[in-house]
C-alpha cells in the first residue's frame, strides 16, 4: 500500500518487516531517523523477539551486531560518515568472519572539514571491506533493497551495506509502497546461519590464520562476492514475484537503446540525470543513463553489456580518490578494458552541493563533443581555490584552509590575518 | 567492609576441616528482580564467595585441596571437568593467564551446565589457543577484535535473549590491554547497560603479546618495552594507570571481584558466584607473566601470592558498588619481597637500591590494606614497620 512517509521511516518499517532479532543503534546524522523509527516500533511492542541495544559508539554497534549474528540472530544496524569510519575495524571483521549483518549507510561526507551533508565518500571508503554494497536510487528502492539485503546476506553468509543518500533520500517525504510483514514472510526465509555459536556443538569462530591459509580464506571472500553476481539478480527476480515491482539487481539502464553517450552514476542523482537525459533525447541526442545498484560486487559484465556500442561514458561521482580521481570511472574503464572508449569523470555533489541540471547540461555538452577534461569538479569555484592557493604561496603560515575560504566567502568575519 | 563480616556459620558446619572452600549459590533471582523493578539494588551476599582453605603445603603455602570433602573440592579437581581450555595450546611455561582461564572457564561451564559461549579479545589467550588449524577451546568460542570483546559479548547475550535462550550464558575475557585500555569504552558500555555478561580480565600488567609494552594496568616503576629501566626515573611513572575493579564498581553493576592465580579455589568460587547472578559482572584476575615480569616459570603462583600478601593486590568482592568482602592478608610481607623476585623491578635494587621508590610502592600497599581492611587494626601497617615485622 502506498504511504506518504519519510525515507527513513520507510526503511525502518521495511527492516522491521524482516523481523530482525537484534538491532543496535548509535546516533549520527543523517541516519538517526531510521533507528529512532525502529526504536519506536520495538518499544511499542510491535516487534516481539527483537532486542534493541543502545550502544556507546559505532564501533560497539558493529561489534554487538557481530556477536549477535554469530549467535544466530538476524542483526541490523545503521550508520553514516564518521560513524562508518569509527567502526571500520569491526566492518572488516564482520565480512572476514562471514556474518550476514545488514547495515544502512545514510551516505554523508567525511571530515575534515566536518560536513553533515550528502556525498558518497563514506561508503566508497569501504569498497574493499568485503561487504556487498547496494546503492538505492529512490526511497522505494531503499526500502526494497533492505528486504533483499537480508536474503542476499543470509544466502551467501556475507554482510550487506545498503547505501542511501543522506537527507536527499533519508529525509525526503514521498510515496513508498512499504514492504508488509506478510509479503516479506513469503520472500525471506527464517535465518539459518552457516556457522553459529552453539554450546551443543561448540566451534571456535575467529581463529588466527597464518600465511599457510590466509590467501585461501581471502580468495573465498572474493569467490563469495562473485557468487553474489548471480544471487543479486536472482533475488531481485524473486522479489518481483512477491512484490510485483522492479527493485535491486546489478545495474539499471535508462534509454540506453542506440546511446552513444552513457552517463553512469550511483544513488539518487540518477533522478536528475534521467531528467537531463530526457531533455537531451528530445533534442535528438543519443544519450542514456546507467545506474549501478551493486557496486560490490562490481558487475563488470553487466556494465560492459549495458554500454553496448556506446562511444563514450561519463561517470558522475559523489566521491573521488584523492590523488587520482574518479572511483566508479576506474571500475567502468576496467569493464571496458578489452575495447576502451572515451570516458570522463565528473565529481559532483560533494558535501551536499546541489547537482543542477544546468551544470550537468553544460558538462555533457562538452563530453558529447569530446571536449571535457578527463576529470572535472562540477561547479568548482575556481576563483576561490586560486585565491587560497595564492595565500599559501605568499605566507608559509597561511592558516587553516577551510577557515580561510569561509572568510573569503564572507561566511565568517573578515579578520585577523 | 572487612573480612570480619564473613559469617562463621558455614565454616563451623564443617567437620574436620573447619573451613569452607567453595560456597555454591543458587540462581539469584533477587538481584535481577531488584534491578529491573527500578528499586535501589542491594547487596545480595553477606559472606565471601569462598572462605579461605586453611591447609597449606609446607614451604610453598599452596592451598591443599585433597583434604577437603569431595563436594568442597575445586572444579578443576573433578575428573569430569569440562577442560574448556584443553591441553596442547601454545602458552609459555608458567603462564598465569592460561592457568586462570582454565579454572575460570571450567567453573563457568559447570555453573552454566555446559551451556556457555566465550567471547575472547585479541591477545595472548586468543593467539596461543587458536593457531590455525587448531583450537584448544572445548567451549563455543568467538574472537572478533582487540577492543570489542565486551560489545561482542553483549551482542551474543542480546541474541540469546531475543531467541528465547536464557539458558545459554555468556562470558567475555581479555587481557589488561584489551580490558583497561583499548576495550574500555565497550566494557563501560556493557556495564552501563547491565548486559548479561560475565567479563573476566586476566591482568598481567602489560601488553605481553606484542612484547611487553606498558598498559594502563602497568604498575609504577615496572620496566616494560616502552617504560625502560633507564634515565633518572627508570620504569613506569607514578600517578598513572587505572584501577578497573573500582571503576567497574562505580557502574554499580551486580558483581565485581578481584582474584589471583595464587588462590584458584577463590577464583573458582567467585566465577561460580558471578554465574549465579544476572546482569553485568566483572572479575579481575592477576595472572603473572614469566616472560614479561622476568620470573621463573615455576614461580607464577608464588609471585601472585606475594602480591596479595604484600597488600599490593587487594582481593575483594563488591556488589552494586559496595565492597562486601575482602580476603585478609594471612602472612604479611613487605612489598620488597614481591618486587625482588621480578626482573621488571630489578632496577629498584641494582646497581643502587632505590629506597624512595620502594617506599612509595609500600605506601600503595599500605593504602590498599587500609582501604580494604586487609589486616586487623592492631597490626595496621601504619603502626609497626612492616619489613621488620615480616622479617621477625
HADDOCK unambig.tbl for C-alpha pairs under 7 A between the chains (distance, minus, plus):
assign (segid A and resid 21 and name CA) (segid B and resid 159 and name CA) 6.61 0.50 0.50
assign (segid A and resid 21 and name CA) (segid B and resid 162 and name CA) 5.64 0.50 0.50
assign (segid A and resid 22 and name CA) (segid B and resid 158 and name CA) 6.67 0.50 0.50
assign (segid A and resid 22 and name CA) (segid B and resid 159 and name CA) 6.25 0.50 0.50
assign (segid A and resid 49 and name CA) (segid B and resid 162 and name CA) 4.78 0.50 0.50
assign (segid A and resid 49 and name CA) (segid B and resid 163 and name CA) 6.62 0.50 0.50
assign (segid A and resid 50 and name CA) (segid B and resid 162 and name CA) 5.34 0.50 0.50
assign (segid A and resid 51 and name CA) (segid B and resid 158 and name CA) 6.07 0.50 0.50
assign (segid A and resid 51 and name CA) (segid B and resid 162 and name CA) 5.67 0.50 0.50
assign (segid A and resid 55 and name CA) (segid B and resid 189 and name CA) 6.64 0.50 0.50
assign (segid A and resid 56 and name CA) (segid B and resid 189 and name CA) 5.66 0.50 0.50
assign (segid A and resid 60 and name CA) (segid B and resid 148 and name CA) 6.70 0.50 0.50
assign (segid A and resid 60 and name CA) (segid B and resid 151 and name CA) 5.47 0.50 0.50
assign (segid A and resid 60 and name CA) (segid B and resid 186 and name CA) 6.15 0.50 0.50
assign (segid A and resid 63 and name CA) (segid B and resid 148 and name CA) 6.13 0.50 0.50
assign (segid A and resid 63 and name CA) (segid B and resid 151 and name CA) 5.49 0.50 0.50
assign (segid A and resid 63 and name CA) (segid B and resid 152 and name CA) 4.89 0.50 0.50
assign (segid A and resid 64 and name CA) (segid B and resid 151 and name CA) 5.06 0.50 0.50
assign (segid A and resid 64 and name CA) (segid B and resid 152 and name CA) 4.68 0.50 0.50
assign (segid A and resid 64 and name CA) (segid B and resid 154 and name CA) 5.95 0.50 0.50
assign (segid A and resid 64 and name CA) (segid B and resid 155 and name CA) 3.92 0.50 0.50
assign (segid A and resid 65 and name CA) (segid B and resid 155 and name CA) 5.90 0.50 0.50
assign (segid A and resid 66 and name CA) (segid B and resid 152 and name CA) 6.14 0.50 0.50
assign (segid A and resid 66 and name CA) (segid B and resid 155 and name CA) 6.86 0.50 0.50
assign (segid A and resid 67 and name CA) (segid B and resid 152 and name CA) 4.26 0.50 0.50
assign (segid A and resid 67 and name CA) (segid B and resid 153 and name CA) 5.98 0.50 0.50
assign (segid A and resid 67 and name CA) (segid B and resid 155 and name CA) 4.36 0.50 0.50
assign (segid A and resid 67 and name CA) (segid B and resid 156 and name CA) 4.56 0.50 0.50
assign (segid A and resid 68 and name CA) (segid B and resid 155 and name CA) 4.25 0.50 0.50
assign (segid A and resid 68 and name CA) (segid B and resid 156 and name CA) 4.52 0.50 0.50
assign (segid A and resid 68 and name CA) (segid B and resid 158 and name CA) 6.52 0.50 0.50
assign (segid A and resid 68 and name CA) (segid B and resid 159 and name CA) 4.80 0.50 0.50
assign (segid A and resid 71 and name CA) (segid B and resid 156 and name CA) 5.53 0.50 0.50
assign (segid A and resid 71 and name CA) (segid B and resid 159 and name CA) 6.13 0.50 0.50
assign (segid A and resid 73 and name CA) (segid B and resid 159 and name CA) 5.30 0.50 0.50
assign (segid A and resid 93 and name CA) (segid B and resid 144 and name CA) 6.61 0.50 0.50
assign (segid A and resid 197 and name CA) (segid B and resid 117 and name CA) 6.98 0.50 0.50
assign (segid A and resid 197 and name CA) (segid B and resid 140 and name CA) 5.56 0.50 0.50
assign (segid A and resid 198 and name CA) (segid B and resid 140 and name CA) 6.02 0.50 0.50
assign (segid A and resid 199 and name CA) (segid B and resid 114 and name CA) 6.89 0.50 0.50
assign (segid A and resid 199 and name CA) (segid B and resid 115 and name CA) 5.20 0.50 0.50
assign (segid A and resid 199 and name CA) (segid B and resid 116 and name CA) 5.91 0.50 0.50
assign (segid A and resid 199 and name CA) (segid B and resid 117 and name CA) 6.59 0.50 0.50
assign (segid A and resid 199 and name CA) (segid B and resid 139 and name CA) 6.62 0.50 0.50
assign (segid A and resid 199 and name CA) (segid B and resid 140 and name CA) 5.40 0.50 0.50
assign (segid A and resid 202 and name CA) (segid B and resid 138 and name CA) 6.53 0.50 0.50
assign (segid A and resid 202 and name CA) (segid B and resid 139 and name CA) 5.40 0.50 0.50
assign (segid A and resid 202 and name CA) (segid B and resid 140 and name CA) 4.00 0.50 0.50
assign (segid A and resid 203 and name CA) (segid B and resid 140 and name CA) 5.13 0.50 0.50
assign (segid A and resid 203 and name CA) (segid B and resid 141 and name CA) 6.30 0.50 0.50
assign (segid A and resid 204 and name CA) (segid B and resid 135 and name CA) 6.90 0.50 0.50
assign (segid A and resid 204 and name CA) (segid B and resid 137 and name CA) 6.88 0.50 0.50
assign (segid A and resid 204 and name CA) (segid B and resid 140 and name CA) 6.06 0.50 0.50
assign (segid A and resid 204 and name CA) (segid B and resid 141 and name CA) 4.69 0.50 0.50
assign (segid A and resid 204 and name CA) (segid B and resid 142 and name CA) 5.92 0.50 0.50
assign (segid A and resid 205 and name CA) (segid B and resid 141 and name CA) 6.08 0.50 0.50
assign (segid A and resid 205 and name CA) (segid B and resid 142 and name CA) 4.72 0.50 0.50
assign (segid A and resid 205 and name CA) (segid B and resid 143 and name CA) 6.23 0.50 0.50
assign (segid A and resid 206 and name CA) (segid B and resid 142 and name CA) 5.79 0.50 0.50
assign (segid A and resid 206 and name CA) (segid B and resid 143 and name CA) 4.66 0.50 0.50
assign (segid A and resid 206 and name CA) (segid B and resid 144 and name CA) 6.04 0.50 0.50
assign (segid A and resid 207 and name CA) (segid B and resid 130 and name CA) 5.18 0.50 0.50
assign (segid A and resid 207 and name CA) (segid B and resid 131 and name CA) 6.52 0.50 0.50
assign (segid A and resid 207 and name CA) (segid B and resid 132 and name CA) 6.36 0.50 0.50
assign (segid A and resid 207 and name CA) (segid B and resid 143 and name CA) 6.83 0.50 0.50
assign (segid A and resid 208 and name CA) (segid B and resid 127 and name CA) 6.60 0.50 0.50
assign (segid A and resid 208 and name CA) (segid B and resid 130 and name CA) 5.91 0.50 0.50
assign (segid A and resid 208 and name CA) (segid B and resid 131 and name CA) 5.17 0.50 0.50
assign (segid A and resid 208 and name CA) (segid B and resid 132 and name CA) 5.61 0.50 0.50
assign (segid A and resid 209 and name CA) (segid B and resid 131 and name CA) 6.48 0.50 0.50
assign (segid A and resid 209 and name CA) (segid B and resid 132 and name CA) 4.95 0.50 0.50
assign (segid A and resid 210 and name CA) (segid B and resid 132 and name CA) 6.92 0.50 0.50
